[in-house]
Amino acid sequence: MQIFPAIDIRGGQCVRLKQGDYNQETVYGSNPAEQGLQWCSLGARHLHIVDLDGAKDKLPVNRQTVLEIVRQIEAHFGRNTIEIEIGGGIRNEETIRDYLTHGIARVVIGTLALKEPQWFLEMAHRFPNQLVLGIDAKNGKVATEGWLENSTTSAVELAKTFNDLPLAALVYTDIAKDGMMAGPNLPEIIAMSKAVPFPVVASGGITVLDDVRALKENNIPACIIGKALYEGTLKLEDALTAAEPPNIKP
């Protein structure tokens, strides 16, 4: 099971929001690159970065900050040793190509997958196994534009419409759980995992070690952990250990 520590960037700082509310922000550091290095030094081999300003403004607002994270991690750990994915403000092919060219492994597309599915289909075939479908849901319905708009589209039904695409993964975030430190929405995550052929990355509400264990026991291949790591209710080292395959003695 893969563990993705989250780095959410707003105004060049490392922050967390509560339920996606831009008015409920907690700042955890002024140097996202330093935070990325810290997670990697503790054993992380995956990072999930979100440009919160980008998601709101529909542009890669924090591009330089994101690329600085990549640059410093490559300098310390080598190129292609840490899998970094980025979401937020990605609205065209140019931005996708730019991030992939500069060392980002996977690009998360959310809003445009819902609003322009034909464009997303074309991008998925143009960048096979490098795009991640990002579905953020509230009460089972998709939210877009950095969670500022709610749709009437079922999250599971939307995901299934892309089942034939060569996607790297699907990040499923339950907004009601995100930042609330109350555990993930396990039934919804399992339902999503059963509905699609690509790996589902669980996001939102993962708070304690038992949450990681529960996801693993239900064969969820990856999860994103944010506020719990920053608040200390879950240590990254423990999450990584729990995510490892069991030791099978001969």
C-alpha beads as a LAMMPS data file, in Angstrom:
LAMMPS data file: protein, C-alpha beads

250 atoms
249 bonds

1 atom types
1 bond types

-500.0 500.0 xlo xhi
-500.0 500.0 ylo yhi
-500.0 500.0 zlo zhi

Masses

1 110.0

Atoms # bond

1 1 1 0.000 0.000 0.000
2 1 1 1.343 3.408 -0.964
3 1 1 1.339 6.319 1.474
4 1 1 1.170 9.840 0.037
5 1 1 1.907 12.605 2.568
6 1 1 0.012 15.708 1.473
7 1 1 1.484 19.127 0.863
8 1 1 -1.238 21.709 0.236
9 1 1 0.086 25.060 -0.935
10 1 1 -1.611 28.413 -0.559
11 1 1 0.216 31.699 -0.861
12 1 1 3.470 29.779 -1.078
13 1 1 2.892 28.260 2.364
14 1 1 2.129 24.739 3.537
15 1 1 -1.462 24.767 4.813
16 1 1 -4.468 22.550 5.488
17 1 1 -8.116 23.425 4.995
18 1 1 -11.084 22.044 6.888
19 1 1 -13.650 20.441 4.558
20 1 1 -12.141 22.373 1.666
21 1 1 -13.167 25.711 3.193
22 1 1 -10.672 28.427 2.236
23 1 1 -11.801 30.382 5.305
24 1 1 -10.805 27.540 7.631
25 1 1 -7.095 27.420 6.997
26 1 1 -4.251 26.332 9.262
27 1 1 -0.685 27.229 8.261
28 1 1 1.861 24.521 9.076
29 1 1 4.969 25.991 7.525
30 1 1 6.352 28.659 5.220
31 1 1 8.596 26.316 3.231
32 1 1 6.786 23.529 1.334
33 1 1 10.061 22.242 -0.153
34 1 1 11.482 21.786 3.324
35 1 1 8.332 19.920 4.308
36 1 1 8.677 17.641 1.314
37 1 1 12.250 16.845 2.249
38 1 1 11.154 16.043 5.791
39 1 1 8.526 13.527 4.647
40 1 1 10.990 11.890 2.282
41 1 1 13.698 11.714 4.945
42 1 1 11.213 9.804 7.119
43 1 1 10.778 7.220 4.382
44 1 1 8.038 8.537 2.105
45 1 1 8.469 7.564 -1.537
46 1 1 5.322 9.322 -2.718
47 1 1 4.063 12.907 -2.299
48 1 1 0.683 14.434 -3.083
49 1 1 0.856 18.169 -3.764
50 1 1 -2.139 20.451 -4.214
51 1 1 -1.976 24.015 -5.507
52 1 1 -4.954 25.421 -3.601
53 1 1 -4.640 28.857 -5.181
54 1 1 -4.482 27.156 -8.556
55 1 1 -7.641 25.174 -7.911
56 1 1 -9.460 28.384 -7.039
57 1 1 -8.011 30.611 -9.768
58 1 1 -7.870 27.927 -12.525
59 1 1 -4.158 28.561 -13.098
60 1 1 -0.910 26.954 -11.817
61 1 1 -0.459 29.811 -9.340
62 1 1 2.145 28.073 -7.172
63 1 1 4.096 26.504 -10.042
64 1 1 7.460 27.846 -8.868
65 1 1 6.877 26.547 -5.349
66 1 1 5.914 23.124 -6.709
67 1 1 8.975 22.934 -8.947
68 1 1 11.195 23.969 -6.047
69 1 1 9.897 20.976 -4.099
70 1 1 10.810 18.740 -7.044
71 1 1 14.212 20.361 -7.444
72 1 1 15.213 19.948 -3.816
73 1 1 13.966 16.373 -3.595
74 1 1 15.874 15.432 -6.750
75 1 1 18.990 17.104 -5.342
76 1 1 18.781 15.106 -2.106
77 1 1 17.314 11.790 -3.236
78 1 1 17.954 11.605 -6.983
79 1 1 15.656 11.858 -9.978
80 1 1 12.685 9.502 -10.201
81 1 1 13.226 8.089 -6.704
82 1 1 10.190 9.881 -5.234
83 1 1 6.851 9.725 -7.067
84 1 1 5.301 13.191 -6.923
85 1 1 1.792 13.963 -8.087
86 1 1 0.306 17.444 -8.423
87 1 1 -3.260 18.713 -8.614
88 1 1 -4.902 22.128 -8.628
89 1 1 -5.222 24.659 -11.439
90 1 1 -4.425 22.249 -14.264
91 1 1 -6.693 23.301 -17.108
92 1 1 -4.745 22.678 -20.328
93 1 1 -2.267 20.418 -22.077
94 1 1 0.529 22.943 -21.722
95 1 1 0.376 22.785 -17.924
96 1 1 0.263 18.980 -17.930
97 1 1 3.292 18.767 -20.203
98 1 1 5.150 21.426 -18.208
99 1 1 4.795 19.551 -14.929
100 1 1 5.661 16.159 -16.429
101 1 1 8.724 17.633 -18.128
102 1 1 9.968 19.069 -14.836
103 1 1 9.961 15.839 -12.842
104 1 1 6.354 15.459 -11.717
105 1 1 5.350 11.802 -12.155
106 1 1 1.568 12.153 -12.210
107 1 1 -0.845 15.015 -12.829
108 1 1 -4.248 15.051 -11.143
109 1 1 -7.180 16.338 -13.200
110 1 1 -10.473 16.960 -11.450
111 1 1 -12.727 19.778 -12.608
112 1 1 -12.111 19.431 -16.354
113 1 1 -12.728 15.689 -16.279
114 1 1 -16.300 16.522 -15.286
115 1 1 -16.785 19.638 -17.387
116 1 1 -14.863 18.591 -20.509
117 1 1 -14.767 14.771 -20.599
118 1 1 -13.764 14.639 -24.278
119 1 1 -10.717 16.794 -23.570
120 1 1 -9.809 14.558 -20.637
121 1 1 -10.145 11.472 -22.827
122 1 1 -7.740 12.979 -25.337
123 1 1 -5.255 13.935 -22.635
124 1 1 -5.391 10.476 -21.070
125 1 1 -4.424 8.891 -24.388
126 1 1 -1.778 11.543 -25.003
127 1 1 -0.228 10.962 -21.581
128 1 1 -0.964 7.280 -20.820
129 1 1 -0.546 6.205 -17.191
130 1 1 0.542 9.700 -16.186
131 1 1 -2.838 11.256 -15.442
132 1 1 -4.836 10.736 -12.273
133 1 1 -8.573 11.319 -12.183
134 1 1 -9.346 13.426 -9.127
135 1 1 -12.873 13.040 -7.820
136 1 1 -13.882 15.127 -4.826
137 1 1 -17.317 14.330 -3.463
138 1 1 -19.770 15.617 -0.915
139 1 1 -22.750 13.427 -0.060
140 1 1 -21.752 11.199 -2.946
141 1 1 -21.915 14.053 -5.494
142 1 1 -18.963 15.546 -7.313
143 1 1 -17.590 18.937 -6.265
144 1 1 -15.535 21.084 -8.636
145 1 1 -13.523 24.315 -8.860
146 1 1 -11.478 23.627 -5.737
147 1 1 -14.614 22.355 -3.950
148 1 1 -16.347 25.687 -4.440
149 1 1 -19.074 24.248 -6.683
150 1 1 -21.255 21.191 -6.125
151 1 1 -22.735 19.217 -9.006
152 1 1 -25.547 16.699 -9.254
153 1 1 -23.253 14.057 -10.730
154 1 1 -22.703 10.830 -8.788
155 1 1 -19.018 10.325 -7.986
156 1 1 -19.112 6.594 -8.730
157 1 1 -21.069 7.038 -11.947
158 1 1 -18.659 9.724 -13.143
159 1 1 -15.681 7.487 -12.417
160 1 1 -17.163 4.604 -14.378
161 1 1 -17.457 6.717 -17.519
162 1 1 -13.658 6.802 -17.666
163 1 1 -13.054 3.091 -17.082
164 1 1 -11.602 2.529 -20.555
165 1 1 -8.910 5.200 -20.215
166 1 1 -5.220 4.453 -19.499
167 1 1 -5.174 6.307 -16.174
168 1 1 -2.508 5.953 -13.506
169 1 1 -5.018 6.106 -10.658
170 1 1 -8.086 7.786 -9.194
171 1 1 -7.863 10.002 -6.129
172 1 1 -11.160 9.913 -4.253
173 1 1 -11.646 12.606 -1.627
174 1 1 -14.601 12.819 0.715
175 1 1 -14.912 16.538 1.437
176 1 1 -17.052 16.004 4.523
177 1 1 -14.222 13.973 6.043
178 1 1 -11.297 16.070 4.853
179 1 1 -9.490 17.826 7.666
180 1 1 -12.049 16.702 10.247
181 1 1 -9.836 14.056 11.908
182 1 1 -12.770 11.656 12.149
183 1 1 -11.741 8.719 9.977
184 1 1 -12.292 8.038 6.270
185 1 1 -15.569 7.172 4.550
186 1 1 -14.617 3.537 4.122
187 1 1 -17.863 2.305 2.478
188 1 1 -17.668 4.986 -0.236
189 1 1 -13.982 4.290 -0.853
190 1 1 -14.611 0.556 -1.181
191 1 1 -17.546 1.182 -3.531
192 1 1 -15.372 3.402 -5.698
193 1 1 -12.568 0.845 -5.733
194 1 1 -14.961 -1.847 -6.926
195 1 1 -16.381 0.403 -9.654
196 1 1 -13.158 1.204 -11.526
197 1 1 -10.261 -0.847 -12.960
198 1 1 -7.467 1.496 -11.915
199 1 1 -5.989 1.979 -8.421
200 1 1 -8.031 4.125 -6.051
201 1 1 -6.162 6.496 -3.746
202 1 1 -8.198 7.218 -0.615
203 1 1 -8.176 10.792 0.658
204 1 1 -9.955 12.548 3.508
205 1 1 -10.249 11.776 7.186
206 1 1 -7.344 9.362 7.654
207 1 1 -6.473 10.138 11.244
208 1 1 -5.010 7.198 13.160
209 1 1 -3.097 4.018 12.422
210 1 1 -6.241 1.897 12.456
211 1 1 -7.542 3.940 9.513
212 1 1 -4.498 2.925 7.461
213 1 1 -4.899 -0.690 8.530
214 1 1 -8.599 -0.685 7.617
215 1 1 -7.853 0.618 4.123
216 1 1 -5.147 -1.970 3.625
217 1 1 -7.379 -4.796 4.868
218 1 1 -9.935 -3.757 2.254
219 1 1 -7.316 -3.845 -0.505
220 1 1 -7.219 -0.093 -1.081
221 1 1 -3.822 0.324 -2.786
222 1 1 -2.950 3.850 -1.639
223 1 1 -3.967 6.723 0.611
224 1 1 -3.202 10.380 1.137
225 1 1 -2.558 11.564 4.676
226 1 1 -2.582 15.246 5.504
227 1 1 -3.702 16.880 8.724
228 1 1 -3.057 13.781 10.859
229 1 1 0.664 13.976 10.044
230 1 1 0.836 17.692 10.799
231 1 1 -1.168 17.401 14.029
232 1 1 0.738 14.306 15.158
233 1 1 -2.174 11.892 15.579
234 1 1 -0.409 9.618 13.103
235 1 1 3.322 9.251 12.567
236 1 1 4.476 8.784 9.002
237 1 1 6.913 6.050 10.018
238 1 1 4.069 4.059 11.599
239 1 1 1.831 4.509 8.566
240 1 1 4.605 3.323 6.253
241 1 1 5.240 0.269 8.422
242 1 1 1.534 -0.601 8.538
243 1 1 1.347 -0.261 4.759
244 1 1 4.146 -2.753 4.123
245 1 1 3.335 -6.288 2.960
246 1 1 3.219 -8.820 5.788
247 1 1 6.364 -10.834 6.418
248 1 1 5.810 -14.314 5.095
249 1 1 8.176 -16.833 6.580
250 1 1 9.183 -19.794 4.427

Bonds

1 1 1 2
2 1 2 3
3 1 3 4
4 1 4 5
5 1 5 6
6 1 6 7
7 1 7 8
8 1 8 9
9 1 9 10
10 1 10 11
11 1 11 12
12 1 12 13
13 1 13 14
14 1 14 15
15 1 15 16
16 1 16 17
17 1 17 18
18 1 18 19
19 1 19 20
20 1 20 21
21 1 21 22
22 1 22 23
23 1 23 24
24 1 24 25
25 1 25 26
26 1 26 27
27 1 27 28
28 1 28 29
29 1 29 30
30 1 30 31
31 1 31 32
32 1 32 33
33 1 33 34
34 1 34 35
35 1 35 36
36 1 36 37
37 1 37 38
38 1 38 39
39 1 39 40
40 1 40 41
41 1 41 42
42 1 42 43
43 1 43 44
44 1 44 45
45 1 45 46
46 1 46 47
47 1 47 48
48 1 48 49
49 1 49 50
50 1 50 51
51 1 51 52
52 1 52 53
53 1 53 54
54 1 54 55
55 1 55 56
56 1 56 57
57 1 57 58
58 1 58 59
59 1 59 60
60 1 60 61
61 1 61 62
62 1 62 63
63 1 63 64
64 1 64 65
65 1 65 66
66 1 66 67
67 1 67 68
68 1 68 69
69 1 69 70
70 1 70 71
71 1 71 72
72 1 72 73
73 1 73 74
74 1 74 75
75 1 75 76
76 1 76 77
77 1 77 78
78 1 78 79
79 1 79 80
80 1 80 81
81 1 81 82
82 1 82 83
83 1 83 84
84 1 84 85
85 1 85 86
86 1 86 87
87 1 87 88
88 1 88 89
89 1 89 90
90 1 90 91
91 1 91 92
92 1 92 93
93 1 93 94
94 1 94 95
95 1 95 96
96 1 96 97
97 1 97 98
98 1 98 99
99 1 99 100
100 1 100 101
101 1 101 102
102 1 102 103
103 1 103 104
104 1 104 105
105 1 105 106
106 1 106 107
107 1 107 108
108 1 108 109
109 1 109 110
110 1 110 111
111 1 111 112
112 1 112 113
113 1 113 114
114 1 114 115
115 1 115 116
116 1 116 117
117 1 117 118
118 1 118 119
119 1 119 120
120 1 120 121
121 1 121 122
122 1 122 123
123 1 123 124
124 1 124 125
125 1 125 126
126 1 126 127
127 1 127 128
128 1 128 129
129 1 129 130
130 1 130 131
131 1 131 132
132 1 132 133
133 1 133 134
134 1 134 135
135 1 135 136
136 1 136 137
137 1 137 138
138 1 138 139
139 1 139 140
140 1 140 141
141 1 141 142
142 1 142 143
143 1 143 144
144 1 144 145
145 1 145 146
146 1 146 147
147 1 147 148
148 1 148 149
149 1 149 150
150 1 150 151
151 1 151 152
152 1 152 153
153 1 153 154
154 1 154 155
155 1 155 156
156 1 156 157
157 1 157 158
158 1 158 159
159 1 159 160
160 1 160 161
161 1 161 162
162 1 162 163
163 1 163 164
164 1 164 165
165 1 165 166
166 1 166 167
167 1 167 168
168 1 168 169
169 1 169 170
170 1 170 171
171 1 171 172
172 1 172 173
173 1 173 174
174 1 174 175
175 1 175 176
176 1 176 177
177 1 177 178
178 1 178 179
179 1 179 180
180 1 180 181
181 1 181 182
182 1 182 183
183 1 183 184
184 1 184 185
185 1 185 186
186 1 186 187
187 1 187 188
188 1 188 189
189 1 189 190
190 1 190 191
191 1 191 192
192 1 192 193
193 1 193 194
194 1 194 195
195 1 195 196
196 1 196 197
197 1 197 198
198 1 198 199
199 1 199 200
200 1 200 201
201 1 201 202
202 1 202 203
203 1 203 204
204 1 204 205
205 1 205 206
206 1 206 207
207 1 207 208
208 1 208 209
209 1 209 210
210 1 210 211
211 1 211 212
212 1 212 213
213 1 213 214
214 1 214 215
215 1 215 216
216 1 216 217
217 1 217 218
218 1 218 219
219 1 219 220
220 1 220 221
221 1 221 222
222 1 222 223
223 1 223 224
224 1 224 225
225 1 225 226
226 1 226 227
227 1 227 228
228 1 228 229
229 1 229 230
230 1 230 231
231 1 231 232
232 1 232 233
233 1 233 234
234 1 234 235
235 1 235 236
236 1 236 237
237 1 237 238
238 1 238 239
239 1 239 240
240 1 240 241
241 1 241 242
242 1 242 243
243 1 243 244
244 1 244 245
245 1 245 246
246 1 246 247
247 1 247 248
248 1 248 249
249 1 249 250
